[in-house]
Amino acid sequence: MLKGCKRNIIMVKDTGSPYFDSAYFVLKCDLPASGRDTDIIAEAKRMIDCASSEEIRAVTAPPKKSSLSATAWLAASSLTLLFVCAALLVFIIF
């Protein structure tokens, strides 16, 4: 929640980037008033150029691994079946 803060947003429609059509920048509330416009524009251009460069790669989440491997699942299910059979035998005998 924001209190007592007016958010200023800069929208860049033509980024010149082959990857981005437009960019939105949300400005901090506590920016100094002097020299603000030129610094903001220069920083926005720098960020767009950096994000458009080949050095930036898309980050993808690694594939989820199950907590147990197939062998562990087989061993756990075999032990469970063994205990259930043993419990039934004890129940039938006594």
Buried (B, 14 or more C-beta within 10 A) or exposed (E): EEEEEEEEEEEBEEBEBEEEEEBEBEBEEEEEEEEEEEEBEEEBBEBBEEBBEEEEEEEEEEEEEEEEEEEEEEEEEEEEEEEEEEEEEEEEEE
